[in-house]
Amino acid sequence: MLYPDHRILRCRTIAVLSGALLVAANAQAQTPVQKLPAAPAVAPAPAVPTTPEVPVLTPPTTPAPVPSAPRVAAPPVAAPLAVPAPAVPPLTPPTTLAVPGTLAPAPIPAPVPDTAAAVVAPAPAPADALPVDPNAIVININGRNVASNPAPQLISGSVYVPLRGVLESLGAEVNYLPAQSRIDIVQNGKTYSLRPGQPGAVADGTLVDLAPSKTIDGRAFVPLRALAQLFGYGVAWQNAIRTVAITSKDGLAIGPTNHREALAKAGNLGVMVDFASFPPEETETLLDQVKASGATLIKFRFDWGTLEPEKGATFNWPAYDQLVKSARERGLTIVGILGDTAPWASVNITGDARVKRLSPPRTDAYPSWSNYVTRVVGRYKNDVQAWQVWENPDAANFYSVARTYRLLSTMAVDAARKSDKTAIIHLAEPGAVNLTFLNDLNTNGVTPKIDGVSVYPVSGYQPGTLETPEAFLRPYSVLRSTIAPRDGKTRDYWIGGVSFPVVDGQNQPEFSEQAQADFAVRSLALGLAASEQKAFYNVLRDAPGSTNGRGLIRADGTPRAALGGVAALSQAVGKLPFAGALQSDNNAVVLLFDNKREGAIVAWSPNGKGMLQLSSLAMPAASPDSISIATRPDSMLIDSTGKSVTAPDGAIPLTGSPVIITRVAGETAKAAQATTISLRLQNPARFVGATTATADLGKGGEEAGLYFRKYKNFGGEAQDVRTFSGKSGLTVTPATSVLDPSTAKPFIHVDVDDDFIYNAPGVPITVSVEVKRPPLPDPTSIFTATAGFRIEYDGAGGPKSTKWEVVEPGEGWTTMTFELPDAQFANAGGYDLLINAGGSKAPITIGQISITRNAPTAIAQTP
């Protein structure tokens, strides 16, 4: 059975991507920059009611302002830069620099002797509070009033402002170089240099027109309109309310953003949307569907190929400008994905556009990759609160995954920080919380440069295994406890994308809408609890034209059941911190989210044997057979599809379908605080200390520490059970058509019980495989159908493989052994072992697999 997004993992022995990164560095001497000290705080001016917003009337030559964004709390505004009036001597004959497009060189102001010193003014009044003086001038940036102290001045019809404060609200960085009596303003990646009292400014070496600054009460003021327009903003004067309105021409946010504060206010649940797969006219509909999902965070790709369709082409900004503006207007907080590869830059030379996009760029395109990152981050730095490098660098297309991704990530971090020094940058991983991959990033010096990692509980190239949502807790706990660097820096470990495939219109309950809803709510709740940070569902909506998929919404726009469940979960716990687990074992998982004012419970039973006892009158009496929860009369019990199912009182049997209980009483929070239950399921360990684990691959055979049946829906997985002389086994088969390789079923994936071995530091393992011998060849035939296979495994330092071994023809069954000298078994890619019969010319039936641990310290110590 094939289901959405199957990709056959042809071989985990990954070819090394050749090529070296060429770095050219030119040393350039710069004058040291003296940052101004922060000013002492002063009492803010009392606020008065804000003037109702009046439509901005703009002169014909001035761009019309963009509709204002919702009002938000202003970022801290630094004290204005003020320069006492210096006695400036006459200018010496100017040096010259040719201005592009002119015949004659343009003069550049000559250096002025050091006669000025920085004087710091008091801190400005809070933003959005209008001055008490009714004649005072108000500065409004994208619908938000920005205070300025000293106040702006109206001189000869022009508004002048002190250099700092308002300019920093425009996103500028203001630096004063006293030795040169020069002021540098850095905005949108460009540096503008000017000197008090002198006309003009130098922008990256080119003289530009700018009215001279004026000195008022010993402080330097600059003309706001000229400076704002120099930065590319629209400026309009509203005489009736004495307001200067500044708007961005492209609708993007103006001014610096405290990314951490913005993320903290945003809530914790998000969805990923693949806008690049939809026509632009669907953008507004998709954003409305994000709101319907209850998500407050939205993650999407700033697709390189869309922005730069050809090498060196003018970047195509309008579609993303509108997307970013529309997301902001809906109150959605944006997390941007950097990638994938533009087709013209891809290392893959096939004609498949999707494969090109998912493959890494060629080494000669690395400078273009850096340029793309710098430009995208620079343009959207005030609207995008965090960046992720690539969505999911999986092995199916990415080749030498760890090495290549290290290079791309390092370049991306450096390029992004050129545009935004405070950018929050996350890396991704291939899926299933790949500890080997994550440890490689750490040991090779990449992790210390970043702000976090987004992990994917489901394997990227083999989605949809019948794995429980709780399975990711073990590798995630190892990541947080042992792999994360201990350098004193706080890092995010977000759940970057929970996904689950649905097969519509077929009688397959394991891939039904209900199964997706159950998996989504359980996984997202566990993700929020384990990370205590952010969790995303991937994706919001299936790509156009698809009939099956992972989306909360089908390709035709109709919702699946999971949409209601995710919306209910977001509303109930999306902005509440995790407060503790009342129980976490195979009988019941009961998670409390509570902020001391309100609380909610998410609960289910992995084995269907749990029970809740609810009461809105008092805390129910403790019972060994149930979990007691105090509710309120207005509490609601909601199922995984978002429907209210029953009153919040009485005995509630738990199943694998989770329930959400809203507005639980304070007594429940007190009970959670009294527990120290680990999230990872506390179940009896069957294989701790065992030396052998086995699996019988025949019909109804036992899985005793080795598990293969849960991979039955993997691409290329063996399905055919055959019987020989009363003994049955699973048969791997070659392709039935040379024109269609997908007809081959050459794989058997195996998971080793985590209590037997997990994340071991490279220990010796013996694998024994019982195989039915192929028949002896026909001596009259000139063709020999050779049968054979190899074992690929999760080894220390990355994926490893044994040699391909031939199964000798003959009668009956034989046992073949393979020595694995450095097994790690950390479920990289979602499994530990792979029997790969790719290349075999004849079917092979395998009856039993066993592994023997040859070292007593093979079990990793995990929380």
N, C-alpha and C positions, 0 to 999 in steps of 0.2 A: 504494500500500500504506500503510495507516495502522498505526501502532504506538503503544504506550502514551504517554499524556500529550502527544499532539500538540496544539499550540495554534497557530492560524494567526496569524502576525504581520501584522495588517491594514495597519499603516502605522507606520513609525518616526518620522514627524513627529508628536511627542507633544503633545497638548493641555496647556496650562499649567493646573495646578490653582490655582484662585483661592482667595483668602482669606488673611487675615493672622493671625499668631500674636499674641494679646493677652497681655501679661505685666503682672501687677500685683505691685508690690514694696512692702512696708511696712517702713520702717526701724525697728529696735527696738534701743534701747541695751542693751548687755550689759556685765556686769562682766568685765574681762579675766581670763582663766583662766591660772593659773600651773601649768605642767606640772612634776611632780616630777622631779628629776634621777635618772639611773640610779644604783643603789647599787653600791659596789665589790664585786667578786666575792669569795666566800669558798669555801674548800674544801668540797665537798659531803659530806654524811654518807655513810658507807659503806652500800652497799645490802645488804639481807638478803633471803632468799627471800620472795616475796610470799605472803600468806595465800591459800589456795584460796578461790575465789569462793563465797560462801554466799548462797542465795536471800534476798532482802530481805523481811522480814516487816513489813508496813505496817499501821498502825492503820486501823480501818474508815474513818475520816474522811480518810485520806491517799490520794491517787491511787496506784494500783499502778505500780511502776516499769516502764519500757519495757526489753525485753531489751537488754543492752549491745552496743555496736558493737565490732568487732574492735579490739584494742589497737593504738594507733599512738603514735609518738613525740610527746610533749607539746610544744606550742609554748612558746617562751620565756616564763617567768612573771616579771613585773617585781617589784621589791622591794616589800614591803608598806608601805603608808602608816601611819606611826605618829605620833601627836600627843601630846606631853607633856601631863600633866594641867594644864589652866589653872585659875586661880582665877576661876571664873565668877561674876560678880555676880548678884544676884537679877534675874529677868526684869522688864523694864518692862511696863506694860499692853500686851497683845498687840493687834496689828492683827487684823482679821478678814477672812475670805473665805468666802462661802457655799459649802457643799459640796452638790453636786447631790443631790437626793432628801431634803434635810433642811430643817427650818423655820428652825432657828437657825444663825447663822454659826458656823463652827468657828475656833478660835484658831490662829494661825500663830506659831511662836516668833519673838520679836523678835531683832533683830541683837545680837550679843555683841561687847563691845569686843575689840580686837585684842590678846589676851593669849596666843595660841597660835602656835606656829611649827612648821614641818614638820621632822621628824627622820626620816631614811631608815634603815631597818633593812637588815641584810645580805641578799644575794640568797638565795632559797629553795633547798632541796635539789632535785635533779632529780626530775621526776615519775616515778611508778611505783616509787620506792624508798621502802619503808616506814621510818619512824623506827626507830632502834636501841632506844629506850626502849619496852619492851613495853606500858607504860601510856599511851603517846602516842595521841592521837586522829588517825585517818586520815580524810581527805576524799576521797571517790570520786565522780567526775563521769562519768556514762554509762560505767561500767566502767573508768575510768582513775584511778589514785591521783594526787592533786595535792599536792605538798609545800608546806608553809607554814612560814615562818621570820620571826617567832616562831611557835611551835607553837600550835594551837588550844587553848582552855581550856574545861573543863567546869565550869560555875558554876550551881549550883541547878538541875541537870537540863537546862541549855541550853548548847549549844556556841557559843562566841564565837571569832571569827577576826579577825585584823588586817584592816584595810579592803582593803589591796591584796593582790595575789597570788592568793588564792582567788577574789576577786571578778572579777579579770581573766580567770581561767580559766572563769568563768561568762559571759564575753563582755562584761563591764562595762568602761567607761572611767572611771577615778577621777581627779578633779581637786580640788586644794586651793586655796581662795581665802583666803589668810591675812588679808587686810584685813577680811573678814567673819567670820573663824573658822568658815567654812562648808566643807562637803565636798559636792561634786556627784558623783553616780554616774549615768552615762549608760548605759542598757540598753534594747535593743530600740526605740531611737528616743525613749525617754522619759527625762527628767532627774529624779532624786530628790535632793533637797537635805536635809542633816541637819547638826546641830551636836553636837559632843562632849558627852556627858552629858545631853542633853535628849531627851525622848521624841518620837516622831512624825517623819515626814519629809514634805516637800512634793513631790508628784509632779505636775509640769506645772501648778502653781498650786493643787492640791487637797491638803489635809492627809490623810494616810493614817496608820494605826496602825503603830507600830514601837517595840519596846522600846528604851529608851535605851542608848546605847553605854556601855561601861565602860572605865576607864583602868587598865591593868595595866602596872606597871613603866614608867610614863610614856608608854604607847602606848595608842591608842584601838582597842578591839575592839567588833565589832557582833555581834548574835545571828544566826547563820547561817541557822537554820530560818526565822525571820521574814523575813529579807531574801530568801532563795531563793524562798519562797512568794510574796513580794511581786512577784518577777519572773515568777511563774507556773510554777515548777518543783516537782516532787514531792520530798519530803525524808523519809528514814527513818533511824532509828538502829539499827545492828546492834551490840547490846551485847556479844555474844560476841567480836567482833573489834574492838570500840571504833571503829567506822567510821560516818561519816555518808555515806549514799548519796544522791546528787542525780541525778534523772533528769528529762528533758524529758517533759512529759505527752503531747506529740504525736509523740514519736519522733525529732524533729529534733535535729541536733547542737547541743551546748552549747559555748560558748566560742569565742574568736577563732581564725581559721584563717590561716596564712600561705599564701596562694593560690599563690605562686610555688613554694614548697617542695612543696606538695601536687601541683602539676602536674609538677614535675620527677621525683617518685617514681612517677607514674602510668603511665609508658610513653607511646608515641607514636602508637599506632594506635587509632582509635575508629570507632564506627558511629553513624549518626543513626537514631532510632526515632520514628515518628509515633504516639505513644501516644494522641493525641487522636482518631485515626481508629478506635481499637479500644475495645471495651467494657471496663470496669474489671476484669472477671474474667479478662481476658487478660494483665494486667500482669505477674504473676509468671512466666507462660510466656514472655513477650517478654524479660524480664530473663534468664531461663535461656538463651534463644537468643542474647542478647548474649554471655554467657559462652562459649557454644559457638562463637561467631565468633572467639574469641581476643582480642577487643577489651578494652582496659583503660579506655578512655574511652567515655562515652556522652553523646550530645548529643540533647536533645529540647526541644520547645516547651512553655513554660508558657502554655498557650493562654488568651488574654485572655477570649474568649467563654465558655469553660468555667468560668473562675474568677469572672467577673462577667457572668452571662447577661443581666442587665438593668442599665440605668444606675442606679448607686447601690445595687444589691443587695448583701446581705451576701456577702462572698467565700466561695466554695465550696472550702475548703482540704483536706478529708479525703482526697480521691483523690490529690492531689499530695503530701500529707504521707506517705501510705503508699508512694507511688512512690519518693520521695526516700529514705525509711528503708530500703526493700527494696534499692535500688541500693547504698546504703552498706554494708548487711550483706553484699552480694556482692563488696565490694571494688572497685566501679566508681567512677571519678571523673567527676563530672557537669559538663558544659558546658551552660548553659541558654540557650535562645533566647527573647528577649523579643518577643512578637507571637503570632499575627497580629492583625488587627483584629477586635474583637467586632462581630458583625453589626449591633447597634443603633448602633454608632459609625461604620459604614463610609460613605465618600463615595459608594459605588456603591448605587444605589437599585433595582437589578434584584432579581428573586426568587431568583437563583442564590446559594445559601449559600456555595459555594466561591469564587465571584467576589467576594462581599462580604468574605470573610475575607482574600483576597489583595490587596484594594485598601487604600489608606491610609485612616486615619480622617478624618472631617470636621474642619475647623479648630475648630468649636465643641466637639469632643470631645478636643482636645489636653490640657486639664486632666485629663480622665479617663485619658488615656494616661499622663501623668506620674504620676498617683496609682497606677495599676496597676503601673508600673515600681517606684516607691518601695516599695510594699507587698510585691511579690514578692521583690525583692532583700533587703529587710529581713528577711523571714521565712526565706529560705533561704541567707543569706549565709555560714553556717558549713558548708553542705553543697555549695554550688555554687561551683566554683573559677574559673570564667570565664563571662562573659555575652556573647552575640552579639545585636546589635540587628537583628531580622528574619532570616529564613532566606535569602531570595533576592529582593531587590526588583527583579523583572524588569518589563520595559516592557509586557508584555501587559495588566497590570491596574493598574500603579502610576502611570500618567500622569507628567507632569513629574518623571521619576524622580530625577534628581540633586537638584533643588531640594527636592522633598517629603521625600526621604530625609535631606537635610541637616537639615531642621527636626526631623523625628522623632528623628534620632540625637542632636542637640544636647540636646533635651529629655530623652531617655532617659539620657544621660550625667549630666546635672545631677541628675535624679531618683534614679538609682542611687547616686550618690556621697553623697546625703543619708543613705542607709541604710547604706552601707558605703564608707568613705573609701578603703579599699584594694582595692575591687572591680577586677577585670581585665575591661575592656570592649572587645570587638571589634566592628567594623562588617563588613558583608557587601558583595557587589557582584553585579550582575545575572548574571554568568556569562561564561565564556571569558576571564577575567582582563581585564575591561573597563578599559583604561588611561584612556580619556577620563573615565569615571565616577570612577575612583580619583583622577585628577588634579584633578577638580572638588572632591572632598572635601578634598584637600590645599590647593588655592589659596584655598578659601573658609573656611579656618580650623577645619575639623572634625577633621582627622587629628591635629593636635597635642594634642587633648584625650583621645585614646584610647590604648589599649595595643596595638592590632593590628588586622589585617584578615584575614578568612577569605575566600579566593578559591575560585572554582568553575571548574575547568578546562573543564567542559562548559557550554555556554550554557543558561541557565535556561529560556527559553521555546522553545528549539528543541533538545531533547536528542537524543542518539543519532546525530549526524553520523558519517560514516565517516572521522573524523579519527584520526590516530595519537595514542597517549598522550603521545608526545614533543612534540606541537605546542604545549603550554602553556608549555614551557620558555622560549621567546623572550619572550612578554609578561611572564612571571614575573620573568625576569632584568632586564627594563627596569623593572619595578615596584621591585625591590630596589635597583637601581643608580642610577636617575634620578628616580623619582617620590617614593620614600620621603623624608620630611623629614630634614634633617641638623641636628637640634636637640640631639643628644647623648643622646636618650632611646632606649632599646632597645625595639623593637616586634616583636610577633609577626606573621608572615605565614604563617598556617596554610593547609593545603589543606582547605577547609571541607567539600567534598563531591565525591567522585568518583562518577560514576554511569554506567550502561550499560544500555540496554533489552534485554529478551529477548522474543522472539515465540515462545511455546511451541507445539508441535504443528504447525509449518509448516516446510517445507524452505527455510529462509532462514539459511544458515550465517553470514552477517554479523551476525545477531542471535540466535545460538544460545547455549546455556548455556556451551559451550566458549569462544566469543568473549567472553562476559561475564567468565569466569574469567581469560582472558588479559589483557583490558583492565584488570580490577580490580587484578591483581597488578602489572602493569607500571606503571600509574598511581600506585598507592599507594607502590611502591618509589621511583619518580621523585619523588613528592611528599615523601617522607621525606628523600631525598637533597638535593633542591633547597632545601627549607625548613630542614632540620636541626631541625625542630620537630615539629608534629603534623599528621596526615593522617586524614581521615574518609572512610568509604564511606557513600553516601546512596542507598538506605536499607537498613535491616536486612531488612524484610519488606514485601511488597506489601499494599496496603490491602484490607480485607475486600471480597469480591465481585469483585475484579479478576481477569482471566484472563491478562493479561500485565503486565509491570512491570519495575522496576529492582532489586527486592529480591534479597538473597542467599538469601531464603527466600520461597516462594510464599505467596499469601494463605491457602492451606489448611494452612500449617505445614510443608510438605515442603521439604527443602533443595534448592537448586540447587548445581551443581558449584562455583561460585565461593565458597561458604561454606567448603569445605575448604581452598581456596587462600588465602583471607584469614586463616583460622586458622593455617595453616602459616607464612605470612609474619609474622604477629604473634608467634608463638612463636619464630621464628628471628631476627628483627631488631627487634621492637617496642620493646625497651629498649636497643638498641645504637646508638651514634652513627654517622653516616655518616663513613667513613674515606677515601673517594676512589673514583675510577673507574679501572679498569684499561684500559678502552676505551669510547669513546662516539662511534660513527658509525653509518652505515647498515648496516654489516656486523655490528656487535656492540655491545651496551650491557652492560657488566659492572660492577656496583656492589658495593662492599665496605662492610659495616657491621662495626665492630670496636671493642671497648673495652679492648684490650691483654690481656684474659684469654680472650676468645672472639670468634669472628668468623663471619660468614656472607656468602655471595655470592648476588646475584640477577642473572640473566643471560638475554638473549634476542638475537635477530637480526631487526631490522626487515625486511631483505630476504632472510632465510633463508640467508645465505652464511657465517655465522660458525661458528667451531669453538673448543671448549675442549679443552685437554690437561690431564688431571687425573692426579695421582700421590700416593699416600699414603706413598710411600717417601722421596721427595726432590722438590725443586722441579724440575718438568720443564724441559728445555732450551728456551730461547727459540726461537720459530719465527715467520716472517713470516705464516704461514697460520693461526695459532692463538694463543689466549691461554693462558698457562701458569698453573696454579693448584695450589698444594700443599695437599693434603687430609690427613686423618688416617684411621686404620682405622675409627674410629667415625663418620666423616662420613656424611651421607645426601644423596642427590639426590632432590628432591621436585618434582613437576610443579605446574602452576597450579591443580589441583583438590585438592591436598593428599596425593596418593598418592606413595609411594616408588617410583621407576622403575628404578633401576639402581645398581650399586656405584660408589663415587666414585673410579674409576680409569679411565684410558684416554681415547680420543678421544670427545668428546661433540658431535655436530652441534647447532648452535643454530638454532631456528626462531622464528617469531613467538610461540610459546607459551613463556613464561618458565620457568626452572628455578631452584630454591632449593638451594644447597649449604650444609649446616650444618657447623659446627665446622671451618672451614678452618684450616690450620696458620699459624703465625706468619710464615713466609717470604712468604706471600701479602700480609700486611699491610705487610711491608717493601717489597714491590714496588709496592704502591699508594702508599706514602709517597714513593716516588721519582718519581711522575708528577704532572703539573699539568694534567690533562685537564679541559677544560670539559665540563659535563654536556650542554650544547646540542650536538646532533649536528653533527659536523664533516664536512660533505659539500661536494662541489664546488658553487660558486655559479653557476647557469646564467644569471641575469638581472641580476647586478650590472653597472651601466653601460649596460644596454639602454635604449632610448628608447621601445620599443613592446612590449606584451604582447597576445596574442590568444587567442581560443578559437573553434573551429569547432563550432557546436552541432548540425551535421548528424550523420547516422548514421556512427559511427566517426571523427568529426572530432577533430583534434588539439587538446589543451590546452597552449598554449605561453605559460605565465606567468599565464593566467587559468584558474580551475578551477571547474567547475559540477557535474560528475557526482557528487561526494561529497555533494551536498545532495538527492539524488534522493528521499530519504525524509522530507524536510521537509514539514510541512503546507502544502497548497496549491501544491506545486511542480509545474511543467509536466512532463508525462510523454510527451506525444504528439509523435512525430516524423513530419512530413509532407514529401512531395516535390513540387516544382513545376518542370517543365521541366528535369528531371535534377538539380536542386539541392534538398537537404533541409535542414530546420531544425527547431528545437524550437518547439512551438506552445503559446502560452498561451491558455486558453479561459475564457469566462464561465460562470456557473452554468447547468446544464442545466434547473434547476427554480427558479422564483422562491420556492418554499416551502423550498428546501434550499440555502442559500448555500455549504455545504461541498462541493457538486459543482463549484464553480469551481476552476480551476488557473491562477491569474493570476500566479504568481511564478517568477522565475529568479534564484536566489542565486548570487553569484560571489565567489570568493576571489582576491585579487591576490597573486602570489608575493611573499613577504616580502623576497626579495633585490632585487626591483624597487622596491617602496616598502613601508616599514613604519614606523608611528608617526611619520610626517612632520609637521613643524610647520605644516601648512596650505599645500599647494602646488597650483598650477594643473594640472589634468588635462583632457584632451579625450577623451570617450568617443564612439566611433563604433559604431552599431548597424545592421547590414544587415537590412532588413525586407522581407518579401513584401507588396506592396500588396494591400489587400482589393479585391474586385471592385467595379466601378462599381455604384451603386444602381439598382434597377429604377425607371425614370421613372414607371411607373404605380402604384407603391406610395407610400402616405402615410407609411410608417415608414422611417426611416433608421438603420441599425445602425452607429453611429460606433465606430471602433477607435482606441485610443490607449494610452499608457503614460507613466510617469515613471520617473526613476532616483533611488533613495534610496541614500545612501552614508554612510560613516563619515567625518565631517568634523571639523575642528578645533573643539573646544568641544562636540561632541555630534552626534547624527544630523541629517543635512541631506537636502533633497529638491529636485529640479528641478521646473519646472512640468510639468503634464500636457500632453503633446504629441499631437496628432491625426495618425494615419497616413493620408495622403491616398489615396483609392481610385485604382485605375488598373491598368495592366499591369506585370508583371515585378517586379523588386526595386528598392529604393531604400535609400540610406544616410542615416540621421538622426544628427546630432551634438549632443552636450550638453557644455557647459563647466562643469566643477566647479572653482570658484576656490580651494577651501580643503580639499583632500583630506588625510586623515590616514591612513586604511587601517591601523588597529591591530586589526582583526578584532573589533571590538565586536559582541557578539551572535553571534560565531562566523563572520562573513563581512564583506566590505568593500563590495560593491555589491549592489543588489537592483533588478531590473527588475520593476516593479509595474504590472500591467495591470488592477488592480482598477477597476471602473467601465467597462471596455471592453464594448461591446455585441456585438462580433464577435471571432472568433479572430484572433490575430496570430502569424505564423510568423517566427522570428528565425534567420537563418542564421549570422551571425558577430558577435562583439563584439571590439573592440580598444580599448586605451587608450594614449594618448601622454602621456609625461611632459614638461611644459613648463618644468621647472626642473631644473638639474643637481644640486641638493643635496637631492633628495627623500628619499634613503635616510637613515633615522635611524641614529645610531651606537649600536649595542647590543653588550653584552658577548658 
